[in-house]
Each structure stands twice: as C-alpha cells, then as structure tokens.
Amino acid sequence: MILDNNLTLPQFISVVRHSEKVELSDAARRRIQTARDVIESIVQGDTAIYGVNTGFGKFENVQIDRHQLAQLQHNLIVSHAIGVGEALPAEVVRGMLLLRAQSLALGHSGVRVEVVELLLALLNAGAHPVIPAQGSVGASGDLAPLAHLALALIGLGEVEYHGEVRPSAEVLAHLGLQPVTLQAKEGLALINGTQLMGSLLALALHDAKVLLGTANLAAAMTVEAKYGSHRPFGADVVGLRPHPGAVAVAAQVRGFLHGSEIAPSHLTGDGKVQDAYSLRAVPQVHGATWDALEHAERVLNIEFASVTDNPLIFPETGEVVSGGNFHGQPLAVTIDALKVAVAELGNISERRTEQLLNPSLSGLPAFLTPQGGLNSGLMIAQYTSAALVSENKVLAHPASVDSIPTSANQEDHVSMGAHGARQLRQILANVQNVLSIELMAAAQALDFQNLRAGAGVQAAYEHIRSLVPHLDQDRYYRPDVLRIAEEIRSGRLLHVARHEPLEPVANEGASARVPEFGDSTSRH
C-alpha cells in the first residue's frame, strides 16, 4: 500500500491484520520535507515556539538553547513513557504505527522523512513496540502509550518480534535499522496524537460490522427455531419508519430467511398473535446499532485524514500554531456511543436465548434437552449470557463524561477516550460469546424440526453442526461456545450464511445489500 493523504478502513485492516506492506508516496515525502524546512528555519532563529525550542506543558515558557534541542526531545520521550498494565495486543500496536505514520505524512508536523520511514520499517517487519495499555487520558493525545512507541525508534524500551520480547536496540540491529536521534519538534510530533484511540476504534468498528451481520443471522435463526413471523421484516412494514439501519437490517434478515419451509408451515393454525419484542423488533434494535456504526465510520474516515499533532506547521506561510487537534473528544464520544450500541446487540440476544430455553415461551423441551432432570441442557449457558450482558452494562457507562486536570491544570479537560476504547473492545468480545450461545441454542432448537430453514439460516446451521454436534446429553459445553465464537470473530459464519467465499477479505463487515442465496441442502 502506498501511504499518501488518505486511508480507508479496509486498507487499515489489510495492513494491520493481513500484513500488507506500506511505503510512503513521493508526494508525502515532499510534504514532510517542506514542513521540516520550516522547523529548521525556526531553530536557527531566536523566536520561542512551543514544542520546538521551549519546554512542554507547564514549562511552555522555558526557552531551550538550540544546542540542547535533541536532549529536550529525548527527555520528552523517556519521561512520558510511564504507562502501566498489560501490553497492548500486536494488532493494536500495528494500527498505532500505521496511523502515526499516516498523520505525520500529511506534512504539518515538522519531522524528518527518516522518522516516518522508521515507523513503517518496524510495521513492515512485524516488529511491535511493547506498549502498556494504561496511562492515556486522551488529551494532548495518547501521550504515554505513544511515548512507549517512540522509545523503539530511539533504541530504548522493548519490542515484540516473532513472538519474542527483546530490547528494541537488539531488534533494530537484527533488522539492519538504525535508531534515530530525535531533533527539534520530533519527539513531540510522535506523542501528540490520537493513535491509540484511533487504532482501537478502527479494529472495533471492523469487528462490530461483522458482529452486527452475525447478530442479524442469529436473530433469523431464532425466528425460524421459534416458528416466528417473517412479516415484521417486510420492506413495507419497516418502510413506514424508514431509519436507514432498520431498513438495512430488515433486508438482511429477509435474505437469511429467504426460501424457508418453516414459515409456510405455521401460517395457519398458529395460536400466536405476535412475537416477543426480541424477535419482531430486530430491525429497530439492530438497526439503531447499524446507524451508530455508520456514524462511527464517518468519524473514523475524518480522523484517518487528520493531523493530530501540536503545534501545527503551515509550510505555505511558515506559521506554527498551537491548537487542540490532539484532543480525543470526537473519538471518545463516538466510542461511548458504540459501546452502548454494541452492548444492545448482546442484551437482545440474551433475551432471544431465553425465548428458546424457557419451555413456557418456546414450546420446546426445557433448556433444549430431551431428558430434563437427568440433564440440565443449556440451562447454565443462559446464566453465562446473562453475566456477560450485565458486565457490559457497567462497561458501557460513558468514559467521556469524566475529566481530570493534568499538567498543573494546563491540560484541564481530557477525553478519557482510551478508557472507552478498551472497554469497547471487551464489550465486543462479550457479545461475540453471547451470540455464540444464542446460535448454539438456535441450532439445537432447529434439530427438533424436520423442515428446511431459510437459505442463509440453513447454511449457518449446517456450518455450526459441522463444528458442534447435537446435544443428546450433558457434556462439557465451553469448547462448543468458544468454537462458534471463533467462527463469529473470523467472519466465517457470516460468509457461509451469505454463500460467500471463505478466504480472508479486507472488510468482512455487515453490508446493506440483500444477500443472494442459492439452494441449500436439507438439514436432515
């Protein structure tokens, strides 16, 4: 991939998860150098410019001698690299490397080209700085995490390479790379930014798209297993309240249900007047999540094309401006909204699981076991689901409504976006498991029927049954839940339901189109 002035979510995923190589465009090199020329000019003069020849934060009024500017930048990195907690996953660090390079490549930060090239060299080599997860308050950017990233560039700290954590100097030497000696403005340019928040949000958004598509599939499977009505998903019904997400979700569920033999079987003689909300309100509930994801992608696309450094360099005028582009609030508020939206997919899924397991609601054997009493069936699976959705209610509390002053009240409002982003990642993992439990229960419920489900449901059912056998008597269920959850995470189950190839693709997220389904073989 050529890194220039734009970046898309599919490109991000291709680099971060599929190791596509990245190089700077010639235009980006020229932009970077032009901004660097401004910094070099400032260094030769006597004018105090924040971050170039002054101290930082509360020390903004302390001017630094030009001969100490390299030491100033070195001190900035080592003093700010004070994060704690577990190391961030490699994919998050890869995203940070890419997004930091992308922002610097826009040519308003004043670093040298070689600094950006070293970021990309580490990324392309699969050498990932060890970055503790905790320490960012999300204003002045993700200072502490990005300082740990910058440590690797100067030969300090640790790097994970081929599964082994080693001193960064050793890894650089092994790769034939030279650490950089940071010059004026470069340390500050590396750590002022929203790249931890941005990386976590981008990964979560991609996974949430896959999750939403799978939630639509799970709902369709439960509708079939419960002899639910297809009518609430009609385009005419949803069209009377046409929120874009509701329209898209209803279309996708209709696609999964297309060709059902189950629906016609209970058009007459069915005593039910209407289904529970967790079935018939799927377009409205899941659709609200769809709309939240669409908004988040708009925000992320802007962020991908943004300069989040401070101060900003305007090469055309030579002006250097201190602003607030590093502040994480646009991401933090969006992340908090996504936390709620994704958690709701889990809330309604758990209620659908209850609809399947409770014999007074389902008309099926209690807890979907034919020998209740001797066997508990999927009784405790619902307990686990309930525990996860309850945990999500705590995690979904907005982090961005909190703020605490830092740097002697110079930085007196912060976003807490990194907190929210890590919470979002946990919520996603929880909902993946909640949906896994619903899908396991729905497949078990479908075993009691002798009719083919809709084509998408049928394909997903058969895929699940190829991995997880029918429940005849109690067994150790955890491996079953984890196996289905992995099919959800990878997007494989969704691809099967859509009759799409199983090869990895750059963007496996939910699509607004109605899937085109072919014939499916019988379940029995």
N, C-alpha and C positions, 0 to 999 in steps of 0.2 A: 504494500500500500504506500502511496505517495502522500506524505503529510504536507498539507498546504494550508488553506484557510477555512476548511470545513471538515466536519467529521460527522458521520451518522451512527446511529445505534447499531445497525448491522455490521458496519466496519469495526466499531469498538469491540463487539463480541467476537468477530473474526480474529482480531489481534489478540485479545485478552484470553479467550478460551481455545482458540484454534491455532495460535502461534503464527499468524501471518506476519511476515517481516515488514518493517516500516522504515522509510527513508525520507529525508527532507527534500522538498522540491527546491528547484533553483530559485523560484520566486520567494520562498520562505527564507532561504539563506540570505537573499538580498535585503529582505525586510529586517531580519535580525541584525545584520551588519550595519544598516542605516541607523537603527536605534542605538546600537553600541557606539557609533561615532559621536552621537550626542553626549553620551556618558563620558567618553574620553575627553571631549572638549570641556565638559564641566570640571573634570578632575584637574585640568591644567589651570583653572581659574581659582578665585577666592570666594565665590558666592556659596553660601551654605545651602545645600539642597538635601532635604530629608532622605535618609537611606543611602545617599551617595557618599557624602562626607560629613554626616552627623551621626550621633548615637540614635538609638531606637526607642520607641515608646516614650516613657517619661524623660528619657535622655535626648530628646529631639533637639534640644537647644545647645547640646555639647558638640562643637565642631571638631572634627578629627583631622590631624595633619595628613597630607596626601601620602606621606611615606608609611603611614600606619593603616591605610585603607584595606590592604589584603588581610592584615591581622584582625581588623574590625569584622570583616566578613567571616573569617574563620571562627572568631569568638562567638559571633551570632549563631552559627550552626551548632557548635558544641554546647553552648549554654541553653539552647532551645530544645535540644534532643533529650528530653526528660520525660518521655512517655512511659507508661506502665501498663501492666496487664498482658494478656496473651498476644502473641504475634498475629497480625492480620493474615488472612489466607493469601496465598500466592496470587490468585486471580484479582484480588482487590489491589494488591501492590502493583501488579501489571497495569491495571487500569489507572493507577496514580501516575506511573511513569509515562504512560501514553498521554494522559490529559495534561500533565505538567509540560511535556514537550509541545503539545498542541497549543497551549496558551502562550508559551514563550515564542513559538513560531509565528505568531501573529504580528510580532515586530513592534511591541510597545513596552518592552520590559528592560531592554538595555544589556542583555547578557551577550557573551560571545557565542559564535556558532558552535564552537567546540564543546560548550557546556550542554547544549541541546543534543549534539551528536553523541555525547557520552550517555545521556539518558536513554537514547534509542539503542545504543550499543548494548547496554545492560538488558533492556527489554528484549531485543532480538536474540541475545544469548541465553535467555531464560535465567538470568541472574537477578534475584529479587532481594533488595534490601530488607532486613528484618525490621519491621515497624510495629511497635506496640500499639494496641488498639485504643488505649485510653490516654487522654491528655489534651484533646482538642475541645475548645468551647465554641468553635465555629464562627469566630470573627477575628479579624486580621487573617482570616482563613484558618486552615488546619495547621497551625504553626508547629506544634510538637511532632505530629506524625510526618509532616513534610521535612522537618529538620532531620529526622531519622533517615528519610530517603536521601537527603543531601549528604549525609555522612558518608554514604558509599561512594559518592563522587570524589570526595577528598581523601579516600583511602582509610576511613575510620568506620567503626561500627562493624556489623556483621551482615553477611549476605547468604541467602539460601540458594544453593546451586546444585542441581541434580539431586535434590532431596537431602543435601547435607549443609548444615550451617557452618560457615567458615568466616574468618576475618576478611573484611572486604579487600584489604590490600593483597591478600593471597589470591582471591578470585580475580581481581583486576589483572594481576601479574599472569595468572594462568591463561587469561583471555587475551593477553598481549595489549592490554589497555593501560594508559597512564592516568593516575588520579590528577584532577585539576587543582591548581591553586587559585582559589576564588579571588576575583578582582572586584573593583568598586561596583556596588549595587547587586552583584550576582547572588550572594547568599540570600539577601532579602527577596530577590526575584524568585528564588527557588522555594521559599517557605510561605510567601504571601499568596494564598490561593485556596480554592475550594475543592481540591482534587480528591481528598478522601471522601468527602460527602458526594462528590460527583461520581466517583468510581462505584461506591456502594449503591447509589441511586440507579446508575445505568444497569448494573448487574441485576438489581432487584426489579427494575422495570421490565427487563427482558424476561426474567423468571416469572413475574406476575402475569405477563401476557400468556405464557404457556399455562400457568396455573388457572387463569380465567377460562381459557378454552377447555381445560380439563374439568373445571367445575361445571361448565355447561354440559359436558359429556356425562358427568356423574349425575347431574340432575335429570338428564334424559333417560339414563339407565334406571334411576329410581322411579321415574314416571312409568316406565314400562313394567318394572317389577311390581309396582303398586296398582297396576291397571288404572293409571291416572289418565285424565283427559288431555288430548293434544290441543284442544280448542283454545286455551288461553295463550298459545304461542302463535295464533293466526296473525298474519300481517294486518288484517282488518281490525282485529281487536287491539293490538299494540299501536296501530296507526292512529287511534283516537287519542293517544297520549304519546306522541312520537319523539320522546327523548332519543337521541342517536344511539346511545348504548342499549336501551331497551329494544329498539328495532333490530340492532345487530345481533344481540343475544338471542332474541326470538327466532331470527333467521337461522342462526347456527343450530339451535335446538331442533328446529324443524328439519334441518338437514340430517341430524343424527337420528331422528325418528322416522325419516322417510322410508316407506315400504314396509312399515310394521304390520305384522299379522295379529299382534296383540290388541291394538286399538280397535279394529273392527269387531273383535270377539266379544267386546263388552259394551257395544253401542246400545244394545237393548238388554233389558233385564238387570241393569246395574242400578242398585238402590241408592247409590251416592248422588247427592245433588251437586256438590262441588268439592274440590280437593283442598287440602290444607294449604296455607299460605306458602309454606316452604317448597311446594310444587308449582302452584299456579302463579305465584308472584316472582318466579325466577327471572323473567325478563326485566322486571322493575328493580329487583335487588341486585342481581348480577350486572344489570345494565348501568346502575349507578357506579359500580366499580369500573366498568368499561370506560365511562366518561371520565372518571378520575385518572385512569391510565392515559387516556388521550391528552388530558391537560398536562400530566407529568411529562409526556414525551415532548410536548411543545416547549415546556420549561427547559428540559434537558437539551434540546436542539439549540436553544439560545445559549445555554451555558457552554456547550461544546464550541461555540463560535465566539466565546468571550475572553477578554483579558481580565484576569482577576488579581493582578499584581498591584503593588503600590510602592512608590509613586509611579504614575504612568508617563511614558515618554511619547511626545508628539514630534517625530522627526521633521515633519514639514515646517514646523515653527520653532523647533528647539525647546519648546516648553516642557517643563516637568511639573506634573500636577498631583498633589495628594488628594485622593478621593476615597470612596468606600466600596470599590468594586470587589474587594476581598470578602465582604460581609456575606455570610451564608444564608441570610433570611429567605431569599427566593427559593432556595433548595429546601431549607428547613421546614417551611410551611407546606410545601408540596409533599415532602416526605411524610409529615404528620398526617396529611390527608390520605396518602397512600396506605399508611398504617391502618387507619380506620377502614378504608375501602377493602383492603385485603383481609383484614380480620373478619369482616362481614361475610366473606365467602366461607370462612370456617364456621361462623355462627349458624348460618342457614344450612350448611352441610350436616352439621351435627344434628339439627332438627330433622333432616331427612333420614338420617340413620335411625333416629328414634322411631320415625314412621315405619321403618322396615322391621325393627326388632320388637316393637310392642304389639303383641297379638291383638289387643283391642283396637289398634289403629290399622293393622296390616291385613288381618285375615289369614296370616301365615303362622306357621309354628312359632311359638315363643322363642325369641332370640335365634330364630332360624335353625334350630336343631330339631330333628325328628324325634329325639328321645330326651325330652326335657326332664330335668331332675337328676337323672344319672349324668347327663351332660349339661353344662352351662351355656354351650353355644357361644354366641358373640356378645353375651351379656357385658363382659368387662371391656370389650372393645369400645362400647359407648362410654364407659367410665373414662377411658383414656382420652377419647374425643372431647368429652366434657371438660376434663382437666386442661386440655390444650386450649380450648376456646376461652376458658376462664383466665388462663395465663395471658392470652392475647389481649384481654380487656385491660389488664394492667399495663402491658407493653404499649398499647395503643394510646395511652394518655399522652397528649401533645408535649413534646420536649421543647418546642419553640416558644411556648408561653413563659418559659423560665429565662432568666438572665442573671448574671452575676458580674460585677465590675472586675476588671483586671488592669494590670499595669498602672497601679496607683490612680485609678479612676480615669486614666486617659482613654482606655478602651472600656467605656462604661455601659455598652449594650452589646450582648453577644447572642448568637442564634441557637446554640446547642444542637446544631444540625447533625453533627457526627453522632451524638447520642441517639437521635431519632433514626438515623440511617442504620445503625447497628441493631436497634430494636426492630426495624422493618425487616431486616434480614432474618431475625429469629421468628417473627410472625410468619413470614413466608414458609420457613421450614416447618413450623407448627401446622399451618394449613395444608401443606403437602401431606402430612401424616393424617390429618382429619379427613381429607378427600380419599386417601388410601383406604381408610376404614369404611367410608361410605361405599366406595367401589367394591370392596371385598364383600360387604353385606349385600349390595345390589346384585352382584354375581351369584351369591348364594340364593337369594330370593328368586332369581331367574331360573335357577335349577329346578324349581318346583313347577315350572310351566313346560308346555310342550309345543309352544309356538315360537316362531322367529320374531325377534325384536326388529326395530328399525335398523337399517343397514349399518349406520355408524355405531349404534349400541351393540349390535350383533358382533361386529368386528372387534370392538373393545372387549366384549365379554369373552370371545374366543381367545384373545391375546392373554387376558387375565388367567383364563383356565389353562393356558399353556405353561403358566408360571406357578399358579397356586391351585391345588386340587380342591374339589368339592369337599365340604365338611360333612363327614359321616358321623364322627365322634370327636370329642375334645382332643386337641393337640396343642403343641407349642405354637402360638399364633404370631409372635413377634417377627419371625423371619418372613411370614406372609405379608405383614404390613410394610416392612422395610422393602421388600421386593417390589411391591406395587408402587410405593413411594418413589423408588428409583426410576420406575417407568414414567412416573409423572414428571419428576425433575428433568429427566433427559429429553422429554417431549416425545418419546417413542409411542406412548399410549395414544396421544393425541394424533400423531401421524397415522397410526394404524386406523383409528376411527375415521380419519379423513381419506383413507385409502391413498396416502402419500408415501413416497419412498422413505425408508428408514435411515438413509445416510445423513450424517450431521449437516445441518444447514446454518447459515449465518444468523437468521432470525426465525425462530420457531414459534413466535408469539401468536396469539389469537388473531384471526383475520375476520374482517367484517363480511367477507363473501360467504355465500351458502356453499358448503362443500358439495361436490358432485360425487355421488356414491354409485358404485356398481353393485352387481349382485353379490350376496354373501351366502356362504354355505350354511346349512342348518346347524343349530346348536347340538342337536341330538343325532 
